[in-house]
């Protein structure tokens, strides 16, 4: 089956397509894509992953045409005039 793996790092984005066996998992796709070597900051123990925008576990079975996504933590930096109360 054909799947894709997508990751958006701070400086670079990657989209890799690959062919896997029919019983492949999210983790299999990530490992086989080689993305962990190209982006050493990826930590699958702490980062969330998903398929087409839906959070998934690493052992989730894939289907033909799926897009595996690796999400990085987004940090919100508040401006001086920014506050938690957006009602103003």
Wavefront OBJ file of the C-alpha trace (Angstrom):
o trace
v 0.000 0.000 0.000
v 1.097 3.578 -0.590
v 1.212 6.069 2.289
v 2.850 9.408 3.011
v 4.647 10.789 6.056
v 4.571 14.523 6.743
v 6.511 16.640 9.233
v 6.933 20.381 9.558
v 10.065 21.326 11.453
v 11.027 24.829 12.492
v 13.096 25.452 9.365
v 12.090 22.726 6.939
v 9.071 20.644 5.976
v 9.052 17.189 4.501
v 6.527 15.035 2.698
v 7.694 11.511 1.886
v 5.719 8.901 -0.024
v 6.494 5.223 0.387
v 5.134 1.754 -0.202
v 4.587 -0.511 2.806
v 3.138 -3.935 3.526
v -0.611 -4.199 4.107
v -0.188 -4.669 7.879
v 1.988 -1.559 8.411
v 1.466 0.760 11.372
v 1.998 4.480 11.914
v 5.354 3.711 13.541
v 6.394 1.475 10.638
v 5.717 4.310 8.193
v 7.689 6.827 10.251
v 10.682 4.510 10.649
v 10.692 3.353 7.007
v 10.433 6.930 5.727
v 13.859 7.781 7.182
v 12.452 10.986 8.637
v 13.879 10.239 12.091
v 17.413 10.450 10.665
v 16.713 13.696 8.799
v 15.009 15.343 11.785
v 16.826 14.160 14.933
v 14.681 16.479 17.073
v 11.677 14.172 16.568
v 10.959 12.207 19.740
v 8.159 9.682 19.257
v 7.943 9.160 23.030
v 6.806 12.748 23.577
v 5.445 14.020 20.259
v 1.950 13.313 19.041
v 1.243 11.644 15.729
v -1.857 11.308 13.611
v -3.429 10.225 10.361
v -5.130 12.943 8.293
v -5.303 15.294 11.297
v -6.744 12.748 13.731
v -4.525 11.831 16.689
v -3.397 8.224 16.505
v -1.211 5.794 18.408
v 2.017 4.454 16.951
v 0.500 0.969 16.632
v -2.484 2.171 14.545
v -2.833 0.122 11.354
v -2.679 2.125 8.142
v -4.783 1.981 4.995
v -3.761 2.640 1.424
v -3.471 6.379 0.784
v -3.129 7.425 4.451
v -1.039 10.448 5.414
v 0.894 10.016 8.657
v 1.647 13.294 10.416
v 4.163 14.011 13.155
v 3.155 17.012 15.245
v 5.623 19.272 16.970
v 4.823 21.260 20.066
v 3.722 24.778 19.288
v 4.707 27.377 21.844
v 2.615 30.508 22.133
v 4.611 33.632 22.904
v 2.395 36.316 24.401
v 2.893 39.959 23.480
v 2.904 42.681 26.140
v -0.673 43.652 25.295
v -1.823 40.048 25.017
v -3.595 38.404 27.904
v -5.610 35.306 28.560
v -8.834 37.344 28.589
v -9.806 37.852 24.942
v -13.126 39.484 25.829
v -11.708 43.022 25.681
l 1 2 3 4 5 6 7 8 9 10 11 12 13 14 15 16 17 18 19 20 21 22 23 24 25 26 27 28 29 30 31 32 33 34 35 36 37 38 39 40 41 42 43 44 45 46 47 48 49 50 51 52 53 54 55 56 57 58 59 60 61 62 63 64 65 66 67 68 69 70 71 72 73 74 75 76 77 78 79 80 81 82 83 84 85 86 87 88
